[in-house]
């Protein structure tokens, strides 16, 4: 079983969305892409954003998403993406 679940991750990613705005994360696919991108960054040498993690890069990336350390930004916002 995956901990945290996709539903929990989607709630965390969309927690800053104001009522009436479109959520940042609409699907599981967005979570998977964000986690895999962050895991690749960790593999390439980026330091984990959470202390005490001696897990595999993908597990670290999922925990960072759940902790709100990584932000997903939509393409149409005109801002540079964190991931």
mmCIF file of the N, C-alpha and C atoms, coordinates in Angstrom:
data_MODEL
# 
_entry.id   MODEL 
# 
loop_
_atom_site.group_PDB 
_atom_site.id 
_atom_site.type_symbol 
_atom_site.label_atom_id 
_atom_site.label_alt_id 
_atom_site.label_comp_id 
_atom_site.label_asym_id 
_atom_site.label_entity_id 
_atom_site.label_seq_id 
_atom_site.pdbx_PDB_ins_code 
_atom_site.Cartn_x 
_atom_site.Cartn_y 
_atom_site.Cartn_z 
_atom_site.occupancy 
_atom_site.B_iso_or_equiv 
_atom_site.pdbx_formal_charge 
_atom_site.auth_seq_id 
_atom_site.auth_comp_id 
_atom_site.auth_asym_id 
_atom_site.auth_atom_id 
_atom_site.pdbx_PDB_model_num 
ATOM 1   N N  . UNK A 1 1  ? 0.841   -1.190 0.000   1.00 0.00 ? 1  UNK A N  1 
ATOM 2   C CA . UNK A 1 1  ? 0.000   0.000  0.000   1.00 0.00 ? 1  UNK A CA 1 
ATOM 3   C C  . UNK A 1 1  ? 0.881   1.246  0.000   1.00 0.00 ? 1  UNK A C  1 
ATOM 4   N N  . UNK A 1 2  ? 0.451   2.241  -0.736  1.00 0.00 ? 2  UNK A N  1 
ATOM 5   C CA . UNK A 1 2  ? 1.205   3.480  -0.828  1.00 0.00 ? 2  UNK A CA 1 
ATOM 6   C C  . UNK A 1 2  ? 0.818   4.390  0.326   1.00 0.00 ? 2  UNK A C  1 
ATOM 7   N N  . UNK A 1 3  ? 1.831   4.916  1.000   1.00 0.00 ? 3  UNK A N  1 
ATOM 8   C CA . UNK A 1 3  ? 1.602   5.871  2.089   1.00 0.00 ? 3  UNK A CA 1 
ATOM 9   C C  . UNK A 1 3  ? 2.385   7.118  1.800   1.00 0.00 ? 3  UNK A C  1 
ATOM 10  N N  . UNK A 1 4  ? 1.859   8.248  1.731   1.00 0.00 ? 4  UNK A N  1 
ATOM 11  C CA . UNK A 1 4  ? 0.441   8.582  1.783   1.00 0.00 ? 4  UNK A CA 1 
ATOM 12  C C  . UNK A 1 4  ? -0.258  8.219  0.473   1.00 0.00 ? 4  UNK A C  1 
ATOM 13  N N  . UNK A 1 5  ? -1.578  8.173  0.522   1.00 0.00 ? 5  UNK A N  1 
ATOM 14  C CA . UNK A 1 5  ? -2.346  7.805  -0.670  1.00 0.00 ? 5  UNK A CA 1 
ATOM 15  C C  . UNK A 1 5  ? -2.389  8.957  -1.667  1.00 0.00 ? 5  UNK A C  1 
ATOM 16  N N  . UNK A 1 6  ? -2.798  8.639  -2.891  1.00 0.00 ? 6  UNK A N  1 
ATOM 17  C CA . UNK A 1 6  ? -2.951  9.682  -3.913  1.00 0.00 ? 6  UNK A CA 1 
ATOM 18  C C  . UNK A 1 6  ? -3.925  10.758 -3.456  1.00 0.00 ? 6  UNK A C  1 
ATOM 19  N N  . UNK A 1 7  ? -4.996  10.328 -2.818  1.00 0.00 ? 7  UNK A N  1 
ATOM 20  C CA . UNK A 1 7  ? -6.015  11.278 -2.350  1.00 0.00 ? 7  UNK A CA 1 
ATOM 21  C C  . UNK A 1 7  ? -5.408  12.251 -1.345  1.00 0.00 ? 7  UNK A C  1 
ATOM 22  N N  . UNK A 1 8  ? -4.611  11.734 -0.415  1.00 0.00 ? 8  UNK A N  1 
ATOM 23  C CA . UNK A 1 8  ? -3.963  12.595 0.577   1.00 0.00 ? 8  UNK A CA 1 
ATOM 24  C C  . UNK A 1 8  ? -2.991  13.570 -0.097  1.00 0.00 ? 8  UNK A C  1 
ATOM 25  N N  . UNK A 1 9  ? -2.220  13.083 -1.059  1.00 0.00 ? 9  UNK A N  1 
ATOM 26  C CA . UNK A 1 9  ? -1.271  13.945 -1.771  1.00 0.00 ? 9  UNK A CA 1 
ATOM 27  C C  . UNK A 1 9  ? -2.001  15.039 -2.556  1.00 0.00 ? 9  UNK A C  1 
ATOM 28  N N  . UNK A 1 10 ? -3.114  14.682 -3.179  1.00 0.00 ? 10 UNK A N  1 
ATOM 29  C CA . UNK A 1 10 ? -3.883  15.673 -3.932  1.00 0.00 ? 10 UNK A CA 1 
ATOM 30  C C  . UNK A 1 10 ? -4.453  16.747 -3.009  1.00 0.00 ? 10 UNK A C  1 
ATOM 31  N N  . UNK A 1 11 ? -4.894  16.338 -1.816  1.00 0.00 ? 11 UNK A N  1 
ATOM 32  C CA . UNK A 1 11 ? -5.408  17.314 -0.847  1.00 0.00 ? 11 UNK A CA 1 
ATOM 33  C C  . UNK A 1 11 ? -4.308  18.290 -0.426  1.00 0.00 ? 11 UNK A C  1 
ATOM 34  N N  . UNK A 1 12 ? -3.104  17.786 -0.184  1.00 0.00 ? 12 UNK A N  1 
ATOM 35  C CA . UNK A 1 12 ? -1.985  18.643 0.217   1.00 0.00 ? 12 UNK A CA 1 
ATOM 36  C C  . UNK A 1 12 ? -1.626  19.608 -0.915  1.00 0.00 ? 12 UNK A C  1 
ATOM 37  N N  . UNK A 1 13 ? -1.534  19.102 -2.134  1.00 0.00 ? 13 UNK A N  1 
ATOM 38  C CA . UNK A 1 13 ? -1.157  19.940 -3.274  1.00 0.00 ? 13 UNK A CA 1 
ATOM 39  C C  . UNK A 1 13 ? -2.200  21.025 -3.553  1.00 0.00 ? 13 UNK A C  1 
ATOM 40  N N  . UNK A 1 14 ? -3.465  20.736 -3.282  1.00 0.00 ? 14 UNK A N  1 
ATOM 41  C CA . UNK A 1 14 ? -4.547  21.680 -3.559  1.00 0.00 ? 14 UNK A CA 1 
ATOM 42  C C  . UNK A 1 14 ? -4.976  22.477 -2.329  1.00 0.00 ? 14 UNK A C  1 
ATOM 43  N N  . UNK A 1 15 ? -4.246  22.380 -1.244  1.00 0.00 ? 15 UNK A N  1 
ATOM 44  C CA . UNK A 1 15 ? -4.658  23.040 -0.002  1.00 0.00 ? 15 UNK A CA 1 
ATOM 45  C C  . UNK A 1 15 ? -4.627  24.567 -0.080  1.00 0.00 ? 15 UNK A C  1 
ATOM 46  N N  . UNK A 1 16 ? -3.809  25.134 -0.964  1.00 0.00 ? 16 UNK A N  1 
ATOM 47  C CA . UNK A 1 16 ? -3.708  26.590 -1.080  1.00 0.00 ? 16 UNK A CA 1 
ATOM 48  C C  . UNK A 1 16 ? -4.684  27.181 -2.095  1.00 0.00 ? 16 UNK A C  1 
ATOM 49  N N  . UNK A 1 17 ? -5.486  26.336 -2.727  1.00 0.00 ? 17 UNK A N  1 
ATOM 50  C CA . UNK A 1 17 ? -6.410  26.800 -3.753  1.00 0.00 ? 17 UNK A CA 1 
ATOM 51  C C  . UNK A 1 17 ? -7.614  27.468 -3.087  1.00 0.00 ? 17 UNK A C  1 
ATOM 52  N N  . UNK A 1 18 ? -7.935  28.668 -3.564  1.00 0.00 ? 18 UNK A N  1 
ATOM 53  C CA . UNK A 1 18 ? -9.079  29.415 -3.059  1.00 0.00 ? 18 UNK A CA 1 
ATOM 54  C C  . UNK A 1 18 ? -10.347 28.838 -3.682  1.00 0.00 ? 18 UNK A C  1 
ATOM 55  N N  . UNK A 1 19 ? -11.432 28.842 -2.923  1.00 0.00 ? 19 UNK A N  1 
ATOM 56  C CA . UNK A 1 19 ? -12.700 28.330 -3.429  1.00 0.00 ? 19 UNK A CA 1 
ATOM 57  C C  . UNK A 1 19 ? -13.078 29.091 -4.699  1.00 0.00 ? 19 UNK A C  1 
ATOM 58  N N  . UNK A 1 20 ? -13.429 28.352 -5.729  1.00 0.00 ? 20 UNK A N  1 
ATOM 59  C CA . UNK A 1 20 ? -13.774 28.944 -7.010  1.00 0.00 ? 20 UNK A CA 1 
ATOM 60  C C  . UNK A 1 20 ? -12.655 28.857 -8.028  1.00 0.00 ? 20 UNK A C  1 
ATOM 61  N N  . UNK A 1 21 ? -11.423 28.661 -7.582  1.00 0.00 ? 21 UNK A N  1 
ATOM 62  C CA . UNK A 1 21 ? -10.291 28.492 -8.494  1.00 0.00 ? 21 UNK A CA 1 
ATOM 63  C C  . UNK A 1 21 ? -10.167 27.030 -8.880  1.00 0.00 ? 21 UNK A C  1 
ATOM 64  N N  . UNK A 1 22 ? -9.524  26.802 -10.006 1.00 0.00 ? 22 UNK A N  1 
ATOM 65  C CA . UNK A 1 22 ? -9.287  25.435 -10.455 1.00 0.00 ? 22 UNK A CA 1 
ATOM 66  C C  . UNK A 1 22 ? -8.141  24.831 -9.650  1.00 0.00 ? 22 UNK A C  1 
ATOM 67  N N  . UNK A 1 23 ? -8.288  23.580 -9.192  1.00 0.00 ? 23 UNK A N  1 
ATOM 68  C CA . UNK A 1 23 ? -7.210  22.944 -8.433  1.00 0.00 ? 23 UNK A CA 1 
ATOM 69  C C  . UNK A 1 23 ? -5.944  22.778 -9.261  1.00 0.00 ? 23 UNK A C  1 
ATOM 70  N N  . UNK A 1 24 ? -4.804  22.831 -8.595  1.00 0.00 ? 24 UNK A N  1 
ATOM 71  C CA . UNK A 1 24 ? -3.510  22.666 -9.258  1.00 0.00 ? 24 UNK A CA 1 
ATOM 72  C C  . UNK A 1 24 ? -3.359  21.237 -9.755  1.00 0.00 ? 24 UNK A C  1 
ATOM 73  N N  . UNK A 1 25 ? -3.751  20.277 -8.928  1.00 0.00 ? 25 UNK A N  1 
ATOM 74  C CA . UNK A 1 25 ? -3.620  18.865 -9.264  1.00 0.00 ? 25 UNK A CA 1 
ATOM 75  C C  . UNK A 1 25 ? -5.010  18.297 -9.500  1.00 0.00 ? 25 UNK A C  1 
ATOM 76  N N  . UNK A 1 26 ? -5.235  17.811 -10.723 1.00 0.00 ? 26 UNK A N  1 
ATOM 77  C CA . UNK A 1 26 ? -6.544  17.269 -11.076 1.00 0.00 ? 26 UNK A CA 1 
ATOM 78  C C  . UNK A 1 26 ? -6.566  15.747 -11.169 1.00 0.00 ? 26 UNK A C  1 
ATOM 79  N N  . UNK A 1 27 ? -5.397  15.118 -11.175 1.00 0.00 ? 27 UNK A N  1 
ATOM 80  C CA . UNK A 1 27 ? -5.360  13.681 -11.399 1.00 0.00 ? 27 UNK A CA 1 
ATOM 81  C C  . UNK A 1 27 ? -4.163  13.041 -10.715 1.00 0.00 ? 27 UNK A C  1 
ATOM 82  N N  . UNK A 1 28 ? -4.208  11.731 -10.645 1.00 0.00 ? 28 UNK A N  1 
ATOM 83  C CA . UNK A 1 28 ? -3.087  10.963 -10.106 1.00 0.00 ? 28 UNK A CA 1 
ATOM 84  C C  . UNK A 1 28 ? -1.856  11.130 -10.981 1.00 0.00 ? 28 UNK A C  1 
ATOM 85  N N  . UNK A 1 29 ? -2.090  11.286 -12.264 1.00 0.00 ? 29 UNK A N  1 
ATOM 86  C CA . UNK A 1 29 ? -1.002  11.444 -13.217 1.00 0.00 ? 29 UNK A CA 1 
ATOM 87  C C  . UNK A 1 29 ? -0.102  12.620 -12.830 1.00 0.00 ? 29 UNK A C  1 
ATOM 88  N N  . UNK A 1 30 ? -0.681  13.727 -12.415 1.00 0.00 ? 30 UNK A N  1 
ATOM 89  C CA . UNK A 1 30 ? 0.091   14.905 -12.006 1.00 0.00 ? 30 UNK A CA 1 
ATOM 90  C C  . UNK A 1 30 ? 0.992   14.590 -10.817 1.00 0.00 ? 30 UNK A C  1 
ATOM 91  N N  . UNK A 1 31 ? 0.461   13.824 -9.866  1.00 0.00 ? 31 UNK A N  1 
ATOM 92  C CA . UNK A 1 31 ? 1.239   13.428 -8.685  1.00 0.00 ? 31 UNK A CA 1 
ATOM 93  C C  . UNK A 1 31 ? 2.401   12.534 -9.102  1.00 0.00 ? 31 UNK A C  1 
ATOM 94  N N  . UNK A 1 32 ? 2.129   11.577 -9.979  1.00 0.00 ? 32 UNK A N  1 
ATOM 95  C CA . UNK A 1 32 ? 3.164   10.644 -10.430 1.00 0.00 ? 32 UNK A CA 1 
ATOM 96  C C  . UNK A 1 32 ? 4.282   11.389 -11.162 1.00 0.00 ? 32 UNK A C  1 
ATOM 97  N N  . UNK A 1 33 ? 3.914   12.323 -12.036 1.00 0.00 ? 33 UNK A N  1 
ATOM 98  C CA . UNK A 1 33 ? 4.908   13.086 -12.794 1.00 0.00 ? 33 UNK A CA 1 
ATOM 99  C C  . UNK A 1 33 ? 5.756   13.944 -11.852 1.00 0.00 ? 33 UNK A C  1 
ATOM 100 N N  . UNK A 1 34 ? 5.105   14.618 -10.903 1.00 0.00 ? 34 UNK A N  1 
ATOM 101 C CA . UNK A 1 34 ? 5.836   15.469 -9.959  1.00 0.00 ? 34 UNK A CA 1 
ATOM 102 C C  . UNK A 1 34 ? 6.792   14.641 -9.102  1.00 0.00 ? 34 UNK A C  1 
ATOM 103 N N  . UNK A 1 35 ? 6.334   13.501 -8.605  1.00 0.00 ? 35 UNK A N  1 
ATOM 104 C CA . UNK A 1 35 ? 7.184   12.650 -7.776  1.00 0.00 ? 35 UNK A CA 1 
ATOM 105 C C  . UNK A 1 35 ? 8.366   12.103 -8.575  1.00 0.00 ? 35 UNK A C  1 
ATOM 106 N N  . UNK A 1 36 ? 8.111   11.699 -9.807  1.00 0.00 ? 36 UNK A N  1 
ATOM 107 C CA . UNK A 1 36 ? 9.213   11.149 -10.611 1.00 0.00 ? 36 UNK A CA 1 
ATOM 108 C C  . UNK A 1 36 ? 10.232  12.226 -10.981 1.00 0.00 ? 36 UNK A C  1 
ATOM 109 N N  . UNK A 1 37 ? 9.756   13.438 -11.271 1.00 0.00 ? 37 UNK A N  1 
ATOM 110 C CA . UNK A 1 37 ? 10.681  14.539 -11.568 1.00 0.00 ? 37 UNK A CA 1 
ATOM 111 C C  . UNK A 1 37 ? 11.554  14.860 -10.367 1.00 0.00 ? 37 UNK A C  1 
ATOM 112 N N  . UNK A 1 38 ? 10.938  14.933 -9.192  1.00 0.00 ? 38 UNK A N  1 
ATOM 113 C CA . UNK A 1 38 ? 11.701  15.233 -7.975  1.00 0.00 ? 38 UNK A CA 1 
ATOM 114 C C  . UNK A 1 38 ? 12.684  14.106 -7.672  1.00 0.00 ? 38 UNK A C  1 
ATOM 115 N N  . UNK A 1 39 ? 12.270  12.848 -7.870  1.00 0.00 ? 39 UNK A N  1 
ATOM 116 C CA . UNK A 1 39 ? 13.165  11.711 -7.634  1.00 0.00 ? 39 UNK A CA 1 
ATOM 117 C C  . UNK A 1 39 ? 14.377  11.791 -8.562  1.00 0.00 ? 39 UNK A C  1 
ATOM 118 N N  . UNK A 1 40 ? 14.158  12.200 -9.812  1.00 0.00 ? 40 UNK A N  1 
ATOM 119 C CA . UNK A 1 40 ? 15.281  12.355 -10.747 1.00 0.00 ? 40 UNK A CA 1 
ATOM 120 C C  . UNK A 1 40 ? 16.235  13.456 -10.292 1.00 0.00 ? 40 UNK A C  1 
ATOM 121 N N  . UNK A 1 41 ? 15.685  14.524 -9.727  1.00 0.00 ? 41 UNK A N  1 
ATOM 122 C CA . UNK A 1 41 ? 16.538  15.595 -9.200  1.00 0.00 ? 41 UNK A CA 1 
ATOM 123 C C  . UNK A 1 41 ? 17.402  15.068 -8.054  1.00 0.00 ? 41 UNK A C  1 
ATOM 124 N N  . UNK A 1 42 ? 16.803  14.270 -7.186  1.00 0.00 ? 42 UNK A N  1 
ATOM 125 C CA . UNK A 1 42 ? 17.539  13.702 -6.041  1.00 0.00 ? 42 UNK A CA 1 
ATOM 126 C C  . UNK A 1 42 ? 18.637  12.758 -6.538  1.00 0.00 ? 42 UNK A C  1 
ATOM 127 N N  . UNK A 1 43 ? 18.304  11.928 -7.524  1.00 0.00 ? 43 UNK A N  1 
ATOM 128 C CA . UNK A 1 43 ? 19.289  11.010 -8.097  1.00 0.00 ? 43 UNK A CA 1 
ATOM 129 C C  . UNK A 1 43 ? 20.441  11.789 -8.723  1.00 0.00 ? 43 UNK A C  1 
ATOM 130 N N  . UNK A 1 44 ? 20.135  12.935 -9.329  1.00 0.00 ? 44 UNK A N  1 
ATOM 131 C CA . UNK A 1 44 ? 21.147  13.759 -9.985  1.00 0.00 ? 44 UNK A CA 1 
ATOM 132 C C  . UNK A 1 44 ? 22.024  14.521 -8.995  1.00 0.00 ? 44 UNK A C  1 
ATOM 133 N N  . UNK A 1 45 ? 21.672  14.484 -7.707  1.00 0.00 ? 45 UNK A N  1 
ATOM 134 C CA . UNK A 1 45 ? 22.538  15.113 -6.720  1.00 0.00 ? 45 UNK A CA 1 
ATOM 135 C C  . UNK A 1 45 ? 21.896  16.173 -5.846  1.00 0.00 ? 45 UNK A C  1 
ATOM 136 N N  . UNK A 1 46 ? 20.641  16.539 -6.095  1.00 0.00 ? 46 UNK A N  1 
ATOM 137 C CA . UNK A 1 46 ? 19.968  17.502 -5.220  1.00 0.00 ? 46 UNK A CA 1 
ATOM 138 C C  . UNK A 1 46 ? 19.823  16.915 -3.820  1.00 0.00 ? 46 UNK A C  1 
ATOM 139 N N  . UNK A 1 47 ? 19.987  17.767 -2.832  1.00 0.00 ? 47 UNK A N  1 
ATOM 140 C CA . UNK A 1 47 ? 19.822  17.332 -1.446  1.00 0.00 ? 47 UNK A CA 1 
ATOM 141 C C  . UNK A 1 47 ? 18.336  17.174 -1.119  1.00 0.00 ? 47 UNK A C  1 
ATOM 142 N N  . UNK A 1 48 ? 17.976  16.128 -0.368  1.00 0.00 ? 48 UNK A N  1 
ATOM 143 C CA . UNK A 1 48 ? 16.588  15.992 0.073   1.00 0.00 ? 48 UNK A CA 1 
ATOM 144 C C  . UNK A 1 48 ? 16.183  17.176 0.952   1.00 0.00 ? 48 UNK A C  1 
ATOM 145 N N  . UNK A 1 49 ? 14.921  17.576 0.854   1.00 0.00 ? 49 UNK A N  1 
ATOM 146 C CA . UNK A 1 49 ? 14.413  18.718 1.606   1.00 0.00 ? 49 UNK A CA 1 
ATOM 147 C C  . UNK A 1 49 ? 13.967  18.338 3.012   1.00 0.00 ? 49 UNK A C  1 
ATOM 148 N N  . UNK A 1 50 ? 13.945  17.050 3.313   1.00 0.00 ? 50 UNK A N  1 
ATOM 149 C CA . UNK A 1 50 ? 13.561  16.571 4.632   1.00 0.00 ? 50 UNK A CA 1 
ATOM 150 C C  . UNK A 1 50 ? 14.751  15.906 5.303   1.00 0.00 ? 50 UNK A C  1 
ATOM 151 N N  . UNK A 1 51 ? 14.878  16.079 6.582   1.00 0.00 ? 51 UNK A N  1 
ATOM 152 C CA . UNK A 1 51 ? 15.986  15.506 7.355   1.00 0.00 ? 51 UNK A CA 1 
ATOM 153 C C  . UNK A 1 51 ? 15.740  14.029 7.653   1.00 0.00 ? 51 UNK A C  1 
ATOM 154 N N  . UNK A 1 52 ? 16.818  13.275 7.748   1.00 0.00 ? 52 UNK A N  1 
ATOM 155 C CA . UNK A 1 52 ? 16.761  11.901 8.238   1.00 0.00 ? 52 UNK A CA 1 
ATOM 156 C C  . UNK A 1 52 ? 16.187  10.884 7.280   1.00 0.00 ? 52 UNK A C  1 
ATOM 157 N N  . UNK A 1 53 ? 16.152  11.192 6.007   1.00 0.00 ? 53 UNK A N  1 
ATOM 158 C CA . UNK A 1 53 ? 15.630  10.228 5.044   1.00 0.00 ? 53 UNK A CA 1 
ATOM 159 C C  . UNK A 1 53 ? 16.775  9.439  4.442   1.00 0.00 ? 53 UNK A C  1 
ATOM 160 N N  . UNK A 1 54 ? 16.763  8.153  4.688   1.00 0.00 ? 54 UNK A N  1 
ATOM 161 C CA . UNK A 1 54 ? 17.741  7.267  4.065   1.00 0.00 ? 54 UNK A CA 1 
ATOM 162 C C  . UNK A 1 54 ? 16.998  6.245  3.217   1.00 0.00 ? 54 UNK A C  1 
ATOM 163 N N  . UNK A 1 55 ? 15.966  6.711  2.519   1.00 0.00 ? 55 UNK A N  1 
ATOM 164 C CA . UNK A 1 55 ? 15.124  5.852  1.705   1.00 0.00 ? 55 UNK A CA 1 
ATOM 165 C C  . UNK A 1 55 ? 15.501  6.000  0.240   1.00 0.00 ? 55 UNK A C  1 
ATOM 166 N N  . UNK A 1 56 ? 14.790  5.291  -0.590  1.00 0.00 ? 56 UNK A N  1 
ATOM 167 C CA . UNK A 1 56 ? 14.979  5.410  -2.023  1.00 0.00 ? 56 UNK A CA 1 
ATOM 168 C C  . UNK A 1 56 ? 14.507  6.782  -2.485  1.00 0.00 ? 56 UNK A C  1 
ATOM 169 N N  . UNK A 1 57 ? 15.071  7.303  -3.581  1.00 0.00 ? 57 UNK A N  1 
ATOM 170 C CA . UNK A 1 57 ? 14.727  8.650  -4.054  1.00 0.00 ? 57 UNK A CA 1 
ATOM 171 C C  . UNK A 1 57 ? 13.239  8.877  -4.289  1.00 0.00 ? 57 UNK A C  1 
ATOM 172 N N  . UNK A 1 58 ? 12.522  7.887  -4.821  1.00 0.00 ? 58 UNK A N  1 
ATOM 173 C CA . UNK A 1 58 ? 11.093  8.070  -5.063  1.00 0.00 ? 58 UNK A CA 1 
ATOM 174 C C  . UNK A 1 58 ? 10.319  8.191  -3.751  1.00 0.00 ? 58 UNK A C  1 
ATOM 175 N N  . UNK A 1 59 ? 10.701  7.411  -2.744  1.00 0.00 ? 59 UNK A N  1 
ATOM 176 C CA . UNK A 1 59 ? 10.044  7.516  -1.434  1.00 0.00 ? 59 UNK A CA 1 
ATOM 177 C C  . UNK A 1 59 ? 10.292  8.879  -0.813  1.00 0.00 ? 59 UNK A C  1 
ATOM 178 N N  . UNK A 1 60 ? 11.501  9.386  -0.958  1.00 0.00 ? 60 UNK A N  1 
ATOM 179 C CA . UNK A 1 60 ? 11.835  10.719 -0.443  1.00 0.00 ? 60 UNK A CA 1 
ATOM 180 C C  . UNK A 1 60 ? 11.004  11.771 -1.167  1.00 0.00 ? 60 UNK A C  1 
ATOM 181 N N  . UNK A 1 61 ? 10.888  11.642 -2.496  1.00 0.00 ? 61 UNK A N  1 
ATOM 182 C CA . UNK A 1 61 ? 10.120  12.603 -3.287  1.00 0.00 ? 61 UNK A CA 1 
ATOM 183 C C  . UNK A 1 61 ? 8.654   12.624 -2.872  1.00 0.00 ? 61 UNK A C  1 
ATOM 184 N N  . UNK A 1 62 ? 8.069   11.456 -2.637  1.00 0.00 ? 62 UNK A N  1 
ATOM 185 C CA . UNK A 1 62 ? 6.668   11.389 -2.209  1.00 0.00 ? 62 UNK A CA 1 
ATOM 186 C C  . UNK A 1 62 ? 6.510   12.035 -0.841  1.00 0.00 ? 62 UNK A C  1 
ATOM 187 N N  . UNK A 1 63 ? 7.425   11.780 0.078   1.00 0.00 ? 63 UNK A N  1 
ATOM 188 C CA . UNK A 1 63 ? 7.349   12.394 1.403   1.00 0.00 ? 63 UNK A CA 1 
ATOM 189 C C  . UNK A 1 63 ? 7.498   13.912 1.319   1.00 0.00 ? 63 UNK A C  1 
ATOM 190 N N  . UNK A 1 64 ? 8.346   14.397 0.422   1.00 0.00 ? 64 UNK A N  1 
ATOM 191 C CA . UNK A 1 64 ? 8.500   15.842 0.238   1.00 0.00 ? 64 UNK A CA 1 
ATOM 192 C C  . UNK A 1 64 ? 7.215   16.461 -0.302  1.00 0.00 ? 64 UNK A C  1 
ATOM 193 N N  . UNK A 1 65 ? 6.564   15.781 -1.234  1.00 0.00 ? 65 UNK A N  1 
ATOM 194 C CA . UNK A 1 65 ? 5.278   16.262 -1.745  1.00 0.00 ? 65 UNK A CA 1 
ATOM 195 C C  . UNK A 1 65 ? 4.252   16.333 -0.619  1.00 0.00 ? 65 UNK A C  1 
ATOM 196 N N  . UNK A 1 66 ? 4.204   15.283 0.183   1.00 0.00 ? 66 UNK A N  1 
ATOM 197 C CA . UNK A 1 66 ? 3.224   15.222 1.271   1.00 0.00 ? 66 UNK A CA 1 
ATOM 198 C C  . UNK A 1 66 ? 3.490   16.294 2.328   1.00 0.00 ? 66 UNK A C  1 
ATOM 199 N N  . UNK A 1 67 ? 4.754   16.607 2.559   1.00 0.00 ? 67 UNK A N  1 
ATOM 200 C CA . UNK A 1 67 ? 5.115   17.621 3.551   1.00 0.00 ? 67 UNK A CA 1 
ATOM 201 C C  . UNK A 1 67 ? 4.934   19.046 3.010   1.00 0.00 ? 67 UNK A C  1 
ATOM 202 N N  . UNK A 1 68 ? 4.633   19.161 1.729   1.00 0.00 ? 68 UNK A N  1 
ATOM 203 C CA . UNK A 1 68 ? 4.440   20.483 1.138   1.00 0.00 ? 68 UNK A CA 1 
ATOM 204 C C  . UNK A 1 68 ? 5.737   21.197 0.801   1.00 0.00 ? 68 UNK A C  1 
ATOM 205 N N  . UNK A 1 69 ? 6.836   20.462 0.754   1.00 0.00 ? 69 UNK A N  1 
ATOM 206 C CA . UNK A 1 69 ? 8.139   21.055 0.447   1.00 0.00 ? 69 UNK A CA 1 
ATOM 207 C C  . UNK A 1 69 ? 8.314   21.307 -1.051  1.00 0.00 ? 69 UNK A C  1 
ATOM 208 N N  . UNK A 1 70 ? 7.562   20.579 -1.865  1.00 0.00 ? 70 UNK A N  1 
ATOM 209 C CA . UNK A 1 70 ? 7.635   20.714 -3.314  1.00 0.00 ? 70 UNK A CA 1 
ATOM 210 C C  . UNK A 1 70 ? 6.299   21.267 -3.800  1.00 0.00 ? 70 UNK A C  1 
ATOM 211 N N  . UNK A 1 71 ? 6.380   22.264 -4.672  1.00 0.00 ? 71 UNK A N  1 
ATOM 212 C CA . UNK A 1 71 ? 5.175   22.909 -5.172  1.00 0.00 ? 71 UNK A CA 1 
ATOM 213 C C  . UNK A 1 71 ? 5.014   22.595 -6.653  1.00 0.00 ? 71 UNK A C  1 
ATOM 214 N N  . UNK A 1 72 ? 3.792   22.253 -7.065  1.00 0.00 ? 72 UNK A N  1 
ATOM 215 C CA . UNK A 1 72 ? 3.492   22.005 -8.462  1.00 0.00 ? 72 UNK A CA 1 
ATOM 216 C C  . UNK A 1 72 ? 2.819   23.260 -8.996  1.00 0.00 ? 72 UNK A C  1 
ATOM 217 N N  . UNK A 1 73 ? 3.363   23.784 -10.085 1.00 0.00 ? 73 UNK A N  1 
ATOM 218 C CA . UNK A 1 73 ? 2.831   24.995 -10.689 1.00 0.00 ? 73 UNK A CA 1 
ATOM 219 C C  . UNK A 1 73 ? 2.337   24.654 -12.083 1.00 0.00 ? 73 UNK A C  1 
ATOM 220 N N  . UNK A 1 74 ? 1.139   25.103 -12.427 1.00 0.00 ? 74 UNK A N  1 
ATOM 221 C CA . UNK A 1 74 ? 0.581   24.838 -13.744 1.00 0.00 ? 74 UNK A CA 1 
ATOM 222 C C  . UNK A 1 74 ? 1.339   25.554 -14.843 1.00 0.00 ? 74 UNK A C  1 
ATOM 223 N N  . UNK A 1 75 ? 1.258   25.020 -16.047 1.00 0.00 ? 75 UNK A N  1 
ATOM 224 C CA . UNK A 1 75 ? 1.973   25.595 -17.183 1.00 0.00 ? 75 UNK A CA 1 
ATOM 225 C C  . UNK A 1 75 ? 1.390   26.919 -17.628 1.00 0.00 ? 75 UNK A C  1 
ATOM 226 N N  . UNK A 1 76 ? 0.086   27.125 -17.459 1.00 0.00 ? 76 UNK A N  1 
ATOM 227 C CA . UNK A 1 76 ? -0.559  28.320 -17.970 1.00 0.00 ? 76 UNK A CA 1 
ATOM 228 C C  . UNK A 1 76 ? -0.432  29.541 -17.055 1.00 0.00 ? 76 UNK A C  1 
ATOM 229 N N  . UNK A 1 77 ? 0.280   29.418 -15.929 1.00 0.00 ? 77 UNK A N  1 
ATOM 230 C CA . UNK A 1 77 ? 0.413   30.540 -15.013 1.00 0.00 ? 77 UNK A CA 1 
ATOM 231 C C  . UNK A 1 77 ? 1.485   31.532 -15.446 1.00 0.00 ? 77 UNK A C  1 
ATOM 232 N N  . UNK A 1 78 ? 2.366   31.101 -16.348 1.00 0.00 ? 78 UNK A N  1 
ATOM 233 C CA . UNK A 1 78 ? 3.428   31.990 -16.800 1.00 0.00 ? 78 UNK A CA 1 
ATOM 234 C C  . UNK A 1 78 ? 4.598   32.031 -15.839 1.00 0.00 ? 78 UNK A C  1 
ATOM 235 N N  . UNK A 1 79 ? 4.535   31.297 -14.746 1.00 0.00 ? 79 UNK A N  1 
ATOM 236 C CA . UNK A 1 79 ? 5.624   31.248 -13.776 1.00 0.00 ? 79 UNK A CA 1 
ATOM 237 C C  . UNK A 1 79 ? 6.516   30.065 -14.095 1.00 0.00 ? 79 UNK A C  1 
ATOM 238 N N  . UNK A 1 80 ? 7.727   30.133 -13.574 1.00 0.00 ? 80 UNK A N  1 
ATOM 239 C CA . UNK A 1 80 ? 8.642   29.014 -13.731 1.00 0.00 ? 80 UNK A CA 1 
ATOM 240 C C  . UNK A 1 80 ? 8.232   27.907 -12.773 1.00 0.00 ? 80 UNK A C  1 
ATOM 241 N N  . UNK A 1 81 ? 8.274   26.668 -13.233 1.00 0.00 ? 81 UNK A N  1 
ATOM 242 C CA . UNK A 1 81 ? 7.864   25.534 -12.410 1.00 0.00 ? 81 UNK A CA 1 
ATOM 243 C C  . UNK A 1 81 ? 8.933   25.178 -11.407 1.00 0.00 ? 81 UNK A C  1 
ATOM 244 N N  . UNK A 1 82 ? 8.500   24.828 -10.191 1.00 0.00 ? 82 UNK A N  1 
ATOM 245 C CA . UNK A 1 82 ? 9.403   24.240 -9.217  1.00 0.00 ? 82 UNK A CA 1 
ATOM 246 C C  . UNK A 1 82 ? 9.714   22.811 -9.628  1.00 0.00 ? 82 UNK A C  1 
ATOM 247 N N  . UNK A 1 83 ? 8.738   22.159 -10.212 1.00 0.00 ? 83 UNK A N  1 
ATOM 248 C CA . UNK A 1 83 ? 8.929   20.801 -10.710 1.00 0.00 ? 83 UNK A CA 1 
ATOM 249 C C  . UNK A 1 83 ? 8.401   20.699 -12.090 1.00 0.00 ? 83 UNK A C  1 
# 
